Amino acid sequence: VDLQRKVEERNRLLAEYKKELGQKDRHLQQHQTKLDEMLRQLSEASYQQVDLERELEHKEALLAHCMKREAEE
């Protein structure tokens, strides 16, 4: 009887641990999904920053060229 009670208690604890593990796994998956999305957004922002920096360099070069031409005239 005592052994049966111990087995039932361990089975109950095991079921609780499995439930907790399942919840933690779901939370981990949710956080991983959020992290993946944030990394994608960061990557996209980096590409946009590079494009904006190129555009700025181009406009600065055009401005310098126009100012040089104006000074020559």
Secondary structure, DSSP 4 states (H G I P E B T S, - for coil): -HHHHHHHHHHHHHHHHHHHHHHHHHHHHHHHHHHHHHHHHHHHHHHHHHHHHHHHHHHHHHHHHHHHHHHH-
